[in-house]
Amino acid sequence: ATPTEADRDAARQADGMLNRWYLDPLFRGRYPEDAVADRARQGHLDGPQLPFVKPGDLAEIATPLDFLGVNYYSRAVVRAGDDGQPVGVQVVPTGQLTDMGWEVHPQGLHDLLVRLHRDYAPAKIFITENGAAYADGPDATGQVHDARRIEFLRGHLQAAQRALGDGVPLGGYFTWSLLDNFEWAHGYTRRFGLYWVDFVTQQRIPKDSAFWYRDVVASGVVDDATLEPSARRSP
């Protein structure tokens, strides 16, 4: 959240817990020493030993991967709490958040992809999930105008394109999700889909984003913000 040493260390802790704890074993065959020390300091481990790691585990975990799958939705901005541990900070107005309460930050996808390529050099990267929850539903004509989702996808696809230009071996992109779905603890109240689903009747209506995304896939081109979705035909 700030350039202070305490906040930088909070970011290091969060990165160690959420990212490097998984990536280091996969690509380096070991757990990050600083993250292990963090867990010991917090009482989650008795010391630097990792009793859950059995002989041969790390070699098996570090078996070379054909690709790394990356799920990206938003960035996390943190500060140091009173105990020095990471505390999340909201940096944009509530009205600019998705229905999950997440900031829309496409630049974070670019930065993440570049960082993964630089630090871990996976042979190939696929964006396996990227999307936004917005509650836009059918209007009086039965159409779903979800302009915010289109802007989200446009920004993130452009960020992915920039990462390709920076040498990232990005092999593909999968948006989340084709259909509105059951979203963990939120049930059916968070709508990520390109298709709006009536969960009672199972009726499925393509949103404007479905037509826009179809055109992107067909053309291989991300349009600029002045263009409207093309004529409404079933994707």
C-alpha positions as CSV (number, residue, x, y, z in Angstrom):
1,A,0.0,0.0,0.0
2,T,2.9,2.3,0.7
3,P,6.7,2.2,0.1
4,T,7.4,1.7,3.8
5,E,9.5,-1.3,4.8
6,A,6.6,-2.7,6.8
7,D,4.2,-2.7,3.9
8,R,6.8,-4.1,1.5
9,D,7.3,-7.0,4.0
10,A,3.6,-7.5,4.2
11,A,3.5,-7.8,0.4
12,R,6.4,-10.3,0.5
13,Q,4.5,-12.4,3.1
14,A,1.3,-12.4,1.0
15,D,3.2,-13.3,-2.1
16,G,5.0,-16.1,-0.3
17,M,1.8,-17.5,1.0
18,L,-0.4,-17.2,-2.1
19,N,2.0,-17.6,-5.0
20,R,5.5,-18.7,-4.2
21,W,4.3,-21.5,-1.8
22,Y,3.0,-23.3,-4.8
23,L,5.3,-22.1,-7.6
24,D,8.7,-22.7,-5.9
25,P,8.0,-26.5,-5.4
26,L,6.8,-26.8,-9.0
27,F,9.7,-25.1,-10.6
28,R,12.5,-25.1,-8.1
29,G,11.9,-28.3,-6.1
30,R,11.7,-26.6,-2.8
31,Y,9.6,-24.4,-0.6
32,P,10.5,-20.7,-0.3
33,E,12.7,-20.3,2.8
34,D,11.2,-17.0,3.8
35,A,7.6,-18.3,3.6
36,V,8.6,-21.3,5.7
37,A,10.1,-18.9,8.3
38,D,6.9,-16.9,8.2
39,R,4.9,-20.0,9.1
40,A,7.2,-21.0,11.8
41,R,7.1,-17.5,13.3
42,Q,3.3,-17.6,13.2
43,G,3.2,-21.0,15.0
44,H,2.0,-23.0,12.0
45,L,5.3,-25.0,11.9
46,D,7.6,-26.0,14.8
47,G,10.6,-24.9,12.8
48,P,12.2,-25.0,9.4
49,Q,11.4,-28.7,9.0
50,L,8.5,-29.6,6.8
51,P,7.0,-32.8,8.3
52,F,4.4,-33.1,5.6
53,V,7.1,-33.5,2.9
54,K,8.0,-37.2,2.4
55,P,11.1,-38.5,0.7
56,G,10.7,-38.1,-3.1
57,D,7.8,-35.7,-2.8
58,L,9.7,-32.6,-4.1
59,A,11.2,-34.4,-7.0
60,E,7.8,-35.6,-8.0
61,I,6.3,-32.2,-7.6
62,A,9.0,-30.6,-9.7
63,T,8.4,-33.0,-12.7
64,P,8.6,-30.7,-15.8
65,L,5.2,-29.3,-16.8
66,D,3.8,-29.0,-20.3
67,F,2.2,-25.7,-19.2
68,L,1.3,-23.6,-16.2
69,G,-2.4,-22.7,-15.7
70,V,-3.0,-19.3,-14.3
71,N,-6.3,-18.0,-12.7
72,Y,-6.4,-14.2,-12.5
73,Y,-9.2,-12.0,-11.4
74,S,-7.7,-9.0,-9.5
75,R,-4.7,-7.8,-7.7
76,A,-4.3,-7.6,-3.9
77,V,-3.0,-4.4,-2.3
78,V,-1.8,-5.0,1.3
79,R,-0.4,-3.1,4.3
80,A,1.2,-4.3,7.5
81,G,-1.3,-4.9,10.3
82,D,-0.4,-4.2,13.9
83,D,1.2,-7.6,14.1
84,G,3.1,-7.1,10.9
85,Q,1.0,-9.5,8.9
86,P,-0.7,-8.6,5.6
87,V,-4.1,-6.7,5.7
88,G,-6.0,-6.1,2.5
89,V,-6.6,-2.5,1.4
90,Q,-9.3,-1.3,-0.9
91,V,-7.9,1.3,-3.3
92,V,-10.8,2.2,-5.5
93,P,-14.4,3.3,-4.8
94,T,-16.9,0.6,-4.0
95,G,-18.8,1.5,-7.2
96,Q,-15.8,0.4,-9.3
97,L,-15.6,-3.1,-7.8
98,T,-17.2,-6.2,-9.4
99,D,-20.0,-7.9,-7.6
100,M,-17.3,-10.1,-5.8
101,G,-15.9,-6.9,-4.3
102,W,-12.8,-7.1,-6.5
103,E,-10.9,-4.3,-8.2
104,V,-10.8,-4.4,-12.0
105,H,-7.0,-4.2,-12.7
106,P,-5.9,-5.6,-16.1
107,Q,-2.4,-4.3,-15.7
108,G,-2.0,-6.9,-12.9
109,L,-2.5,-9.7,-15.4
110,H,0.3,-8.4,-17.6
111,D,2.6,-7.9,-14.6
112,L,1.9,-11.4,-13.4
113,L,2.5,-13.1,-16.7
114,V,5.8,-11.2,-17.1
115,R,6.9,-12.1,-13.6
116,L,6.1,-15.8,-14.0
117,H,8.1,-15.9,-17.3
118,R,11.0,-14.1,-15.7
119,D,11.1,-16.0,-12.4
120,Y,10.0,-19.5,-13.3
121,A,10.3,-19.7,-17.1
122,P,7.4,-22.2,-17.7
123,A,7.5,-23.7,-21.2
124,K,3.9,-22.4,-21.8
125,I,1.3,-20.5,-19.9
126,F,-2.4,-20.7,-20.3
127,I,-4.8,-18.2,-18.6
128,T,-7.3,-20.8,-17.3
129,E,-9.7,-18.4,-15.6
130,N,-10.3,-14.7,-16.0
131,G,-13.7,-13.0,-15.7
132,A,-16.0,-10.7,-13.7
133,A,-19.3,-11.1,-11.8
134,Y,-21.9,-8.5,-12.7
135,A,-25.6,-8.9,-12.0
136,D,-26.9,-7.5,-15.3
137,G,-30.1,-9.4,-16.3
138,P,-32.6,-9.4,-19.2
139,D,-34.3,-6.1,-20.1
140,A,-37.9,-5.7,-21.3
141,T,-36.8,-7.0,-24.8
142,G,-35.0,-10.1,-23.3
143,Q,-31.5,-8.8,-24.0
144,V,-28.7,-8.6,-21.5
145,H,-26.5,-5.5,-21.8
146,D,-23.4,-6.2,-19.8
147,A,-21.1,-3.4,-20.9
148,R,-18.9,-3.7,-17.8
149,R,-18.1,-7.3,-18.6
150,I,-17.1,-6.4,-22.1
151,E,-14.8,-3.7,-20.8
152,F,-13.3,-6.1,-18.3
153,L,-12.6,-8.7,-21.0
154,R,-11.3,-6.1,-23.4
155,G,-8.8,-4.8,-20.9
156,H,-7.5,-8.2,-19.9
157,L,-7.1,-9.5,-23.4
158,Q,-5.2,-6.3,-24.3
159,A,-3.0,-6.9,-21.2
160,A,-2.4,-10.5,-22.4
161,Q,-1.4,-9.2,-25.8
162,R,1.1,-6.9,-24.2
163,A,2.6,-9.8,-22.3
164,L,3.0,-11.7,-25.6
165,G,4.8,-8.7,-27.0
166,D,7.1,-8.9,-23.9
167,G,8.1,-12.5,-24.8
168,V,5.7,-14.4,-22.5
169,P,5.0,-17.9,-23.9
170,L,1.2,-17.4,-23.6
171,G,-0.5,-20.3,-25.3
172,G,-4.2,-19.5,-24.7
173,Y,-6.9,-17.7,-22.8
174,F,-10.1,-19.0,-21.2
175,T,-12.7,-16.7,-19.8
176,W,-14.7,-17.6,-16.8
177,S,-17.4,-18.5,-17.6
178,L,-19.6,-19.6,-20.4
179,L,-22.6,-19.8,-18.2
180,D,-23.7,-18.2,-14.9
181,N,-22.7,-20.8,-12.4
182,F,-22.8,-21.9,-8.7
183,E,-20.1,-19.7,-7.1
184,W,-19.0,-21.5,-4.0
185,A,-20.3,-19.8,-0.8
186,H,-22.2,-17.2,-2.9
187,G,-24.4,-19.9,-4.5
188,Y,-26.2,-18.6,-7.6
189,T,-26.0,-14.9,-6.6
190,R,-22.7,-14.1,-8.5
191,R,-23.1,-14.1,-12.3
192,F,-19.8,-14.6,-14.2
193,G,-21.3,-16.1,-17.4
194,L,-21.3,-14.9,-21.0
195,Y,-24.8,-16.5,-20.9
196,W,-27.5,-15.4,-18.4
197,V,-29.1,-18.5,-16.8
198,D,-32.6,-18.6,-15.3
199,F,-31.9,-21.1,-12.6
200,V,-35.5,-22.1,-12.3
201,T,-36.4,-22.7,-15.9
202,Q,-32.8,-23.3,-17.2
203,Q,-33.4,-20.7,-19.9
204,R,-30.1,-19.4,-21.3
205,I,-29.7,-16.0,-22.9
206,P,-26.5,-14.8,-24.5
207,K,-25.4,-11.5,-23.1
208,D,-23.8,-8.8,-25.2
209,S,-20.5,-10.0,-24.0
210,A,-21.1,-13.4,-25.6
211,F,-21.6,-11.8,-29.0
212,W,-18.6,-9.5,-28.4
213,Y,-16.4,-12.4,-27.4
214,R,-17.5,-14.5,-30.3
215,D,-16.3,-11.7,-32.7
216,V,-13.0,-11.5,-30.9
217,V,-12.4,-15.3,-31.2
218,A,-13.5,-15.3,-34.9
219,S,-11.4,-12.3,-35.9
220,G,-8.4,-12.6,-33.6
221,V,-8.7,-8.9,-33.0
222,V,-9.8,-7.0,-29.8
223,D,-11.8,-4.0,-30.9
224,D,-11.5,-0.6,-29.4
225,A,-13.9,1.0,-27.0
226,T,-15.8,2.8,-29.7
227,L,-17.3,-0.3,-31.3
228,E,-20.6,-1.9,-30.4
229,P,-21.3,-5.7,-30.3
230,S,-22.3,-6.9,-33.8
231,A,-25.8,-7.9,-34.9
232,R,-27.4,-10.2,-32.4
233,R,-27.2,-13.7,-33.7
234,S,-26.7,-16.8,-31.7
235,P,-22.9,-17.3,-31.2
